[in-house]
Amino acid sequence: QVQLVESGGGLVQSGGSLRLSCAASGIIFSINPMGWYRQAPGKQRELVARITSGGFTNYADSVKGRFTISRDNAKNTVYLQMNSLQPEDTAVYYCKLILYDLWGQGTQVTVSS
């Protein structure tokens, strides 16, 4: 059974940092591209960052220079390091196993001003 389990969300003040983790099981993780998405209240889910099996990355313009996506294939885990967080980053963050169109359960990130 393919499964994604996220962790690392929470409440942080503006300008703070958080690191999200997403652990995958039931797949050959290293060959799979992964993504982080977010959904704020009343808005559509949007792409935050993606990483290919080879480690190439791309980011939404709104997070470039502040967020970093990375992966540890030995741990079957993808990370999202979020720095200089702003209130507009408040959302539920989801990881996605792109080729399987499979989502994690989501983790809440709240940034207070």
C-alpha positions in Angstrom: 0.0 0.0 0.0 1.4 3.4 -1.0 1.3 5.9 1.7 2.5 9.5 2.4 2.8 10.8 6.0 3.5 14.5 6.6 4.8 16.2 9.7 6.3 19.4 10.8 3.6 22.0 10.6 2.7 24.4 13.4 2.3 27.9 14.5 5.2 30.4 13.9 5.6 34.1 14.0 6.2 36.1 10.9 9.8 35.8 9.8 10.2 32.4 11.4 11.0 29.0 9.9 9.6 25.6 9.7 10.6 22.3 8.1 8.0 20.0 6.7 8.7 16.3 6.1 6.8 13.8 4.0 7.7 10.1 4.4 6.7 7.7 1.7 6.2 4.0 1.8 5.1 1.3 -0.6 7.0 2.6 -3.6 10.5 2.9 -5.0 10.9 6.4 -3.7 14.1 7.4 -5.5 12.7 7.3 -9.0 9.6 9.3 -8.2 9.2 13.1 -8.6 7.6 14.7 -5.5 5.8 17.9 -4.9 4.6 20.2 -2.1 1.3 22.0 -2.5 -0.7 24.3 -0.3 -4.3 25.3 0.1 -5.3 28.5 2.0 -8.9 29.0 3.2 -11.2 29.8 0.3 -8.5 29.3 -2.3 -7.5 26.6 -4.7 -4.7 24.3 -4.0 -1.5 25.5 -5.5 2.0 24.2 -6.3 4.7 25.3 -3.9 7.7 23.3 -5.1 8.6 20.1 -7.0 11.7 18.0 -7.1 12.5 15.4 -9.8 14.1 12.0 -9.2 17.4 13.6 -10.2 17.1 16.4 -7.8 16.0 19.2 -10.1 13.7 21.7 -8.5 11.2 24.4 -9.4 9.2 26.8 -7.2 6.2 29.0 -7.2 7.3 32.6 -7.6 5.8 33.5 -4.3 8.3 31.3 -2.4 11.4 31.5 -4.5 14.4 32.4 -2.3 12.6 31.5 0.9 11.6 27.9 0.6 13.8 24.9 -0.3 12.6 21.5 -1.4 14.9 18.5 -0.9 14.9 14.8 -0.7 16.6 12.0 1.1 16.2 8.8 -0.9 17.8 6.7 1.9 15.0 7.8 4.2 12.2 7.9 1.5 11.5 11.4 2.6 11.0 14.8 0.9 11.4 18.0 2.9 10.3 21.6 2.6 12.4 24.1 4.4 10.4 27.3 4.8 12.2 30.5 5.9 11.1 34.1 6.3 7.5 32.9 6.7 4.8 35.5 6.2 1.1 35.4 7.1 0.2 34.8 3.5 2.0 31.5 3.7 -0.7 30.2 6.1 -2.3 27.2 4.6 -2.6 23.4 4.8 0.5 22.0 3.1 0.3 18.7 1.2 2.9 16.5 -0.3 2.1 14.7 -3.5 3.5 11.6 -5.2 3.1 13.1 -8.6 3.0 10.1 -10.9 0.6 8.3 -8.7 -1.6 11.4 -8.1 -1.5 10.5 -4.4 -1.7 13.1 -1.7 -0.6 13.1 1.9 -3.1 14.0 4.7 -1.9 17.6 4.9 -0.3 19.6 7.7 -1.4 23.0 8.9 1.1 25.9 8.8 -0.1 29.1 10.5 2.0 32.3 10.4 1.1 35.0 12.8 1.8 38.7 12.2 
